[in-house]
Amino acid sequence: MTLAEFENDLRVNWTGEGTISIHGTDHDPLDEIEVREVLGAAYLEGDRDAHARSIARIPAAGYLPYYYGRLDDWSLLGTEDALASL
């Protein structure tokens, strides 16, 4: 397990009202998330330095049930037809 810490140097920070439209794919069905309310919108410009460090180890047996929860279905990419035309 890693901990990521960030140092931000923002030059522009605008906030206001906004709207959102979420689109999904077969691999990432974000469009299944219901947006009930948009609280605001922000636009940022700046620099970010990221630092990550190890903070713990998870035993393999404890992690295994979650490992299979996010595997892409490669057959949805349609690459078989592209390779056949080569």
Backbone as a printed PyTorch tensor [residue, N CA C, xyz], in Angstrom:
tensor([[[  0.8450,  -1.1470,   0.0000],
         [  0.0000,   0.0000,   0.0000],
         [  0.9010,   1.2240,   0.0000]],

        [[  0.5170,   2.2100,  -0.8100],
         [  1.3220,   3.4240,  -0.8950],
         [  0.5070,   4.6380,  -0.4610]],

        [[  1.2090,   5.6180,   0.0340],
         [  0.6160,   6.9010,   0.3910],
         [  1.1850,   7.9300,  -0.5700]],

        [[  0.3160,   8.6540,  -1.2440],
         [  0.7420,   9.7100,  -2.1560],
         [  0.4370,  11.0570,  -1.5220]],

        [[  1.4330,  11.9310,  -1.5190],
         [  1.2670,  13.2910,  -1.0130],
         [  1.6270,  14.2600,  -2.1200]],

        [[  0.9130,  15.3720,  -2.1830],
         [  1.0800,  16.3090,  -3.2830],
         [  1.3570,  17.7140,  -2.7600]],

        [[  2.2580,  18.4150,  -3.4440],
         [  2.5090,  19.8300,  -3.1940],
         [  2.0280,  20.5870,  -4.4260]],

        [[  1.0800,  21.5000,  -4.2330],
         [  0.4830,  22.2370,  -5.3400],
         [  0.9200,  23.6890,  -5.3220]],

        [[  1.2360,  24.2110,  -6.4980],
         [  1.5340,  25.6280,  -6.6850],
         [  0.5540,  26.1360,  -7.7400]],

        [[ -0.6040,  26.6390,  -7.2920],
         [ -1.6640,  27.0440,  -8.2090],
         [ -1.4960,  28.4950,  -8.6330]],

        [[ -1.5800,  28.7080,  -9.9430],
         [ -1.5110,  30.0660, -10.5010],
         [ -2.9100,  30.5890, -10.8230]],

        [[ -3.8150,  29.6980, -11.1910],
         [ -5.1870,  30.0700, -11.5380],
         [ -6.1120,  29.1420, -10.7700]],

        [[ -7.1460,  29.7180, -10.1450],
         [ -8.1350,  28.9250,  -9.4170],
         [ -9.4790,  29.6230,  -9.5470]],

        [[-10.2490,  29.2050, -10.5440],
         [-11.5610,  29.8000, -10.7800],
         [-12.6360,  28.8210, -10.3160]],

        [[-13.6790,  29.3080,  -9.7080],
         [-14.8150,  28.4750,  -9.3290],
         [-16.0970,  29.1230,  -9.8090]],

        [[-17.1220,  28.3120,  -9.9760],
         [-18.4150,  28.8200, -10.4210],
         [-19.4190,  27.7020, -10.5260]],

        [[-20.4730,  27.9480, -11.2830],
         [-21.4880,  26.9400, -11.5210],
         [-21.0770,  26.0950, -12.7200]],

        [[-21.6360,  24.8910, -12.8290],
         [-21.2860,  24.0420, -13.9490],
         [-22.2950,  22.9320, -14.1620]],

        [[-22.0830,  22.1860, -15.2150],
         [-22.8880,  20.9930, -15.5160],
         [-21.9350,  19.8370, -15.7500]],

        [[-22.4690,  18.6360, -15.7540],
         [-21.6320,  17.4640, -15.9710],
         [-22.3670,  16.4630, -16.8500]],

        [[-21.6080,  15.7980, -17.6970],
         [-22.1240,  14.7210, -18.5370],
         [-21.1150,  13.5800, -18.4640]],

        [[-21.5320,  12.4520, -17.9340],
         [-20.6240,  11.3130, -17.7550],
         [-20.9260,  10.2620, -18.8180]],

        [[-19.8900,   9.8440, -19.5150],
         [-20.0190,   8.8160, -20.5410],
         [-19.2110,   7.5980, -20.1180]],

        [[-19.6900,   6.4210, -20.4470],
         [-18.9980,   5.2010, -20.0680],
         [-18.5700,   4.3860, -21.2720]],

        [[-17.8180,   3.3470, -20.9920],
         [-17.4160,   2.3780, -22.0010],
         [-17.7220,   0.9900, -21.4600]],

        [[-17.5170,  -0.0300, -22.2690],
         [-17.7210,  -1.3930, -21.7900],
         [-16.7840,  -1.7210, -20.6440]],

        [[-15.6050,  -1.1170, -20.6390],
         [-14.6250,  -1.3800, -19.5970],
         [-14.7940,  -0.4770, -18.3720]],

        [[-15.4110,   0.6570, -18.5500],
         [-15.5330,   1.6370, -17.4740],
         [-16.9220,   2.2690, -17.5300]],

        [[-17.9270,   1.6110, -16.9720],
         [-19.3190,   2.0670, -17.1340],
         [-19.6840,   3.2450, -16.2350]],

        [[-18.9830,   4.3710, -16.4020],
         [-19.2400,   5.5520, -15.5830],
         [-20.6400,   6.1130, -15.7870]],

        [[-21.2370,   5.8740, -16.9730],
         [-22.5690,   6.4130, -17.2350],
         [-23.6460,   5.7410, -16.3820]],

        [[-23.2900,   4.7090, -15.6440],
         [-24.2430,   4.0740, -14.7370],
         [-24.3530,   4.8360, -13.4150]],

        [[-23.4810,   5.8090, -13.1970],
         [-23.5170,   6.6050, -11.9720],
         [-24.5490,   7.7180, -12.1420]],

        [[-25.5080,   7.7720, -11.2390],
         [-26.5280,   8.8150, -11.3000],
         [-25.9940,  10.0970, -10.6630]],

        [[-26.0190,  11.1770, -11.4280],
         [-25.6210,  12.4850, -10.9010],
         [-26.8930,  13.1660, -10.4240]],

        [[-26.9930,  13.3710,  -9.1360],
         [-28.2050,  13.9680,  -8.5680],
         [-28.1190,  15.4840,  -8.4470]],

        [[-26.9050,  15.9920,  -8.2170],
         [-26.7590,  17.4210,  -8.0220],
         [-25.3070,  17.8230,  -8.3160]],

        [[-25.1450,  18.9140,  -9.0330],
         [-23.8150,  19.4720,  -9.2720],
         [-23.6410,  20.6350,  -8.3000]],

        [[-22.6500,  20.5260,  -7.4430],
         [-22.4370,  21.5300,  -6.4120],
         [-21.6290,  22.7210,  -6.9060]],

        [[-20.8480,  22.5370,  -7.9560],
         [-20.0440,  23.6220,  -8.4800],
         [-19.0320,  23.0920,  -9.4700]],

        [[-18.2480,  24.0010, -10.0120],
         [-17.2150,  23.6340, -10.9760],
         [-15.9500,  24.4300, -10.6510]],

        [[-14.8020,  23.8890, -11.0670],
         [-13.5330,  24.5630, -10.8150],
         [-12.5920,  24.3730, -12.0000]],

        [[-11.7780,  25.3730, -12.2470],
         [-10.7250,  25.3240, -13.2560],
         [ -9.4340,  25.7150, -12.5600]],

        [[ -8.4180,  24.8720, -12.6790],
         [ -7.1380,  25.1030, -12.0120],
         [ -5.9930,  25.0500, -13.0050]],

        [[ -4.9940,  25.8810, -12.8060],
         [ -3.7260,  25.7980, -13.5280],
         [ -2.6200,  25.8910, -12.4990]],

        [[ -1.5940,  25.0870, -12.6720],
         [ -0.4770,  25.1560, -11.7430],
         [  0.4500,  23.9760, -11.9000]],

        [[  1.3170,  23.8230, -10.9200],
         [  2.2830,  22.7310, -10.8970],
         [  2.0020,  21.8570,  -9.6880]],

        [[  2.2940,  20.5710,  -9.8440],
         [  2.1040,  19.6290,  -8.7520],
         [  3.3060,  18.7110,  -8.6620]],

        [[  3.8360,  18.6060,  -7.4790],
         [  4.8860,  17.6280,  -7.1960],
         [  4.2600,  16.5140,  -6.3850]],

        [[  4.4540,  15.2830,  -6.8360],
         [  3.8940,  14.1350,  -6.1440],
         [  5.0050,  13.3190,  -5.5010]],

        [[  4.7420,  12.8660,  -4.3230],
         [  5.6840,  12.0220,  -3.5800],
         [  4.9040,  10.8150,  -3.0630]],

        [[  5.3920,   9.6240,  -3.3360],
         [  4.7130,   8.4090,  -2.8700],
         [  5.7020,   7.5620,  -2.0890]],

        [[  5.1710,   6.9080,  -1.0570],
         [  6.0150,   6.0240,  -0.2570],
         [  5.1900,   4.8420,   0.2260]],

        [[  5.8660,   3.7610,   0.4320],
         [  5.2200,   2.5510,   0.9340],
         [  4.9110,   2.7240,   2.4130]],

        [[  3.6610,   2.3900,   2.7980],
         [  3.2860,   2.5190,   4.2140],
         [  2.8520,   1.1930,   4.8260]],

        [[  2.5830,   0.1770,   3.9930],
         [  2.1610,  -1.1180,   4.5450],
         [  2.2310,  -2.1730,   3.4590]],

        [[  2.2160,  -3.4230,   3.8910],
         [  2.1560,  -4.5520,   2.9710],
         [  0.8710,  -5.3150,   3.2500]],

        [[  0.1960,  -5.7000,   2.1840],
         [ -1.0390,  -6.4660,   2.3230],
         [ -0.7250,  -7.9100,   1.9580]],

        [[ -1.0310,  -8.8730,   2.8270],
         [ -0.7940, -10.2720,   2.4830],
         [ -1.5750, -10.6530,   1.2290]],

        [[ -0.9670, -11.4710,   0.3830],
         [ -1.5730, -11.8680,  -0.8850],
         [ -2.9650, -12.4600,  -0.6980]],

        [[ -3.1560, -13.2860,   0.3160],
         [ -4.4580, -13.9130,   0.5330],
         [ -5.5340, -12.8700,   0.8380]],

        [[ -5.1680, -11.7820,   1.4840],
         [ -6.1230, -10.7300,   1.7760],
         [ -6.4650,  -9.8730,   0.5780]],

        [[ -5.5380,  -9.7600,  -0.3620],
         [ -5.7260,  -8.9340,  -1.5480],
         [ -6.4090,  -9.6980,  -2.6780]],

        [[ -6.2390, -10.9960,  -2.7310],
         [ -6.7120, -11.8110,  -3.8530],
         [ -8.1920, -11.6100,  -4.1930]],

        [[ -9.1160, -11.5430,  -3.2450],
         [-10.5240, -11.3550,  -3.6290],
         [-10.7760, -10.0620,  -4.4040]],

        [[ -9.9660,  -9.0430,  -4.2150],
         [-10.1490,  -7.7670,  -4.9070],
         [ -9.4260,  -7.7280,  -6.2440]],

        [[ -8.4500,  -8.5890,  -6.4300],
         [ -7.6480,  -8.6010,  -7.6510],
         [ -8.5080,  -8.8760,  -8.8760]],

        [[ -9.4310,  -9.7890,  -8.7660],
         [-10.2530, -10.1810,  -9.9080],
         [-11.4300,  -9.2400, -10.1380]],

        [[-11.6080,  -8.2550,  -9.3110],
         [-12.7420,  -7.3540,  -9.4430],
         [-12.6190,  -6.3490, -10.5630]],

        [[-11.4570,  -6.1740, -11.1820],
         [-11.2730,  -5.1510, -12.2140],
         [-10.4120,  -5.6830, -13.3510]],

        [[-10.9420,  -6.6530, -14.0700],
         [-10.2410,  -7.1720, -15.2380],
         [-10.9960,  -6.7570, -16.4910]],

        [[-10.3100,  -6.1740, -17.4450],
         [-10.9430,  -5.7760, -18.6970],
         [-11.3270,  -6.9940, -19.5220]],

        [[-12.4150,  -6.8610, -20.2850],
         [-12.8400,  -7.8970, -21.2230],
         [-12.2280,  -7.5490, -22.5800]],

        [[-11.0930,  -8.1550, -22.8810],
         [-10.3420,  -7.8100, -24.0890],
         [-11.1140,  -8.1110, -25.3670]],

        [[-12.0830,  -9.0220, -25.3060],
         [-12.8590,  -9.3260, -26.5160],
         [-13.6950,  -8.1270, -26.9540]],

        [[-13.9730,  -7.1970, -26.0800],
         [-14.7590,  -6.0170, -26.4430],
         [-13.9690,  -5.0090, -27.2660]],

        [[-12.6600,  -5.1480, -27.3180],
         [-11.8340,  -4.2110, -28.0670],
         [-11.8840,  -4.4490, -29.5660]],

        [[-12.3300,  -5.6120, -30.0020],
         [-12.4580,  -5.8930, -31.4220],
         [-11.1320,  -5.9810, -32.1500]],

        [[-10.0560,  -6.3440, -31.4770],
         [ -8.7480,  -6.3880, -32.1370],
         [ -8.5740,  -7.6130, -33.0150]],

        [[ -9.4260,  -8.6170, -32.8520],
         [ -9.2930,  -9.8220, -33.6800],
         [ -9.4940,  -9.4970, -35.1590]],

        [[-10.4970,  -8.6460, -35.4710],
         [-10.7510,  -8.2650, -36.8550],
         [ -9.6110,  -7.4410, -37.4310]],

        [[ -9.0170,  -6.5810, -36.6300],
         [ -7.9010,  -5.7580, -37.1000],
         [ -6.7030,  -6.6240, -37.4360]],

        [[ -6.4330,  -7.6500, -36.6330],
         [ -5.3010,  -8.5270, -36.9070],
         [ -5.5460,  -9.3950, -38.1340]],

        [[ -6.7760,  -9.7680, -38.3760],
         [ -7.0860, -10.6210, -39.5310],
         [ -6.8560,  -9.8880, -40.8420]],

        [[ -6.9660,  -8.5610, -40.8430],
         [ -6.7920,  -7.8040, -42.0800],
         [ -5.3360,  -7.5190, -42.4050]],

        [[ -4.3950,  -7.8980, -41.5200],
         [ -2.9810,  -7.6190, -41.7870],
         [ -2.3990,  -8.5620, -42.7980]]])
